[in-house]
Amino acid sequence: MNAPLLSLEGVSKTFHVRPVLGAVRRVDALRNVTFSIEPGKALALVGESGSGKSTCGRAVIRHFEPSAGTVRFRGENIFENRTRSGDRAYLRAVQMVFQDPFSSLNPTHTIRHHLERPLRLHGGTADLEARLRQTLADVELDPDTTLEKFPHQLSGGQRQRVSFARALAVGAELIVADEPTSMLDVSIRKSVLDLMRRLKEERNIAFLYITHDIATAHYIAEETAVMYAGQVMERGPSDAVIRNPRHPYSRLLISAVPDPAKRFDDADGDGLAFTRQAEAVRSRAARPISGYREVAPDHFVAYSDADHD
Ligand SMILES: Nc1ncnc2c1ncn2[C@@H]1O[C@H](COP(=O)(O)OP(=O)(O)OP(=O)(O)O)[C@@H](O)[C@H]1O
């Protein structure tokens, strides 16, 4: 196994929500999250809404400091010994691509403007025009028809490609892609995933791929981690986790994929029984995890001491 590019060790994040009325509410958005990603590889974080996926991505881009645990990039704790030049280097090396490319593109600027600045910061002004055109070509956009356009003149898929081009322009080594295809037409999702695969293979870029679409996790990521209530329930090779999920919660999540062969213990098609069973699985999965069992090489499944109660 190569040295990881990114590793999270026991990362937790607690938010304290202060409503206008009533007591402060504690939200344990991340609880003891551990995983790592090697250069040029992808890990998919899958889970339903509110499971903590985006919080995890935001910790990696240093949007906030975890309440506990460490995040390391190339072995260095990203929250320790910070310097201005180190911060700048990290900001370039770790880029985020969001669900809605509109939110990160300025509507009043052309695509040329969006890419020129990062390219200049990263590699100076030499051959700027050629690098600009190459960067667009790298994300399969035609420089002649794209450079002078404004974001609203592009399709959703093209805009998302511009987001990836910006990450390339600054020399990203890790891209945190938070639901990058969920706002796109189904017909073009695959082409954006294909682009991500190509960036991995040809540019050695690593991905933390955040999604609730487990089928796409399999397509892009060597490893998959299933999250629920801020905890990783199961992680391992995507094939193993998706085709042979071992944690009851992973089975429940995967049963939601429209594949009749994978229904969650619902042989008689009894919807109510399924709902009851699902609730029981969720409430057990929300208990604090005590540790992980390695059920197959690099395939870890959470257990809780409370399960024996
Ligand atoms: N800034 C914040 N303040 C308070 N609570 C927060 C904050 N950010 C996230 N949370 C809470 O943390 C939990 C995890 O949220 P998170 O957005 O990480 O989940 P998610 O799996 O990415 O969900 P989604 O797919 O809907 O984005 C949720 O209960 C959310 O309400």
The ligand as an SDF file (V2000), in Angstrom:
LIG
                    3D

 31 33  0  0  0  0  0  0  0  0999 V2000
  -22.8320   24.6770   10.3800 N   0  0  0  0  0  0  0  0  0  0  0  0
  -23.6370   23.7870   10.9640 C   0  0  0  0  0  0  0  0  0  0  0  0
  -24.2910   24.0880   12.1090 N   0  0  0  0  0  0  0  0  0  0  0  0
  -25.1040   23.1990   12.7090 C   0  0  0  0  0  0  0  0  0  0  0  0
  -25.3410   21.9570   12.2420 N   0  0  0  0  0  0  0  0  0  0  0  0
  -24.7410   21.5980   11.0920 C   0  0  0  0  0  0  0  0  0  0  0  0
  -23.8590   22.4870   10.3950 C   0  0  0  0  0  0  0  0  0  0  0  0
  -23.4100   21.8530    9.2820 N   0  0  0  0  0  0  0  0  0  0  0  0
  -23.9570   20.6340    9.2870 C   0  0  0  0  0  0  0  0  0  0  0  0
  -24.7640   20.4750   10.3690 N   0  0  0  0  0  0  0  0  0  0  0  0
  -25.5280   19.2730   10.7350 C   0  0  0  0  0  0  0  0  0  0  0  0
  -24.6500   18.1670   10.6880 O   0  0  0  0  0  0  0  0  0  0  0  0
  -25.3050   17.0130   10.1880 C   0  0  0  0  0  0  0  0  0  0  0  0
  -24.5640   16.4810    8.9900 C   0  0  0  0  0  0  0  0  0  0  0  0
  -24.7510   17.3730    7.8920 O   0  0  0  0  0  0  0  0  0  0  0  0
  -24.0380   17.2030    6.4720 P   0  0  0  0  0  0  0  0  0  0  0  0
  -24.4300   18.3840    5.6270 O   0  0  0  0  0  0  0  0  0  0  0  0
  -22.6020   16.9370    6.6580 O   0  0  0  0  0  0  0  0  0  0  0  0
  -24.7470   15.8810    5.9220 O   0  0  0  0  0  0  0  0  0  0  0  0
  -24.7500   15.3090    4.4470 P   0  0  0  0  0  0  0  0  0  0  0  0
  -24.6100   13.8370    4.5960 O   0  0  0  0  0  0  0  0  0  0  0  0
  -23.7180   15.9880    3.6130 O   0  0  0  0  0  0  0  0  0  0  0  0
  -26.1930   15.6490    3.9510 O   0  0  0  0  0  0  0  0  0  0  0  0
  -26.6600   16.2440    2.5280 P   0  0  0  0  0  0  0  0  0  0  0  0
  -26.5160   15.0940    1.5630 O   0  0  0  0  0  0  0  0  0  0  0  0
  -28.0860   16.6270    2.7790 O   0  0  0  0  0  0  0  0  0  0  0  0
  -25.7620   17.3970    2.2200 O   0  0  0  0  0  0  0  0  0  0  0  0
  -26.7400   17.4290    9.8910 C   0  0  0  0  0  0  0  0  0  0  0  0
  -27.5240   17.1000   11.0050 O   0  0  0  0  0  0  0  0  0  0  0  0
  -26.6280   18.9310    9.7360 C   0  0  0  0  0  0  0  0  0  0  0  0
  -27.8430   19.5510   10.0730 O   0  0  0  0  0  0  0  0  0  0  0  0
  1  2  1  0
  2  3  1  0
  2  7  2  0
  3  4  2  0
  4  5  1  0
  5  6  2  0
  6  7  1  0
  6 10  1  0
  7  8  1  0
  8  9  2  0
  9 10  1  0
 10 11  1  0
 11 12  1  0
 11 30  1  0
 12 13  1  0
 13 14  1  0
 13 28  1  0
 14 15  1  0
 15 16  1  0
 16 17  2  0
 16 18  1  0
 16 19  1  0
 19 20  1  0
 20 21  2  0
 20 22  1  0
 20 23  1  0
 23 24  1  0
 24 25  2  0
 24 26  1  0
 24 27  1  0
 28 29  1  0
 28 30  1  0
 30 31  1  0
M  END
$$$$
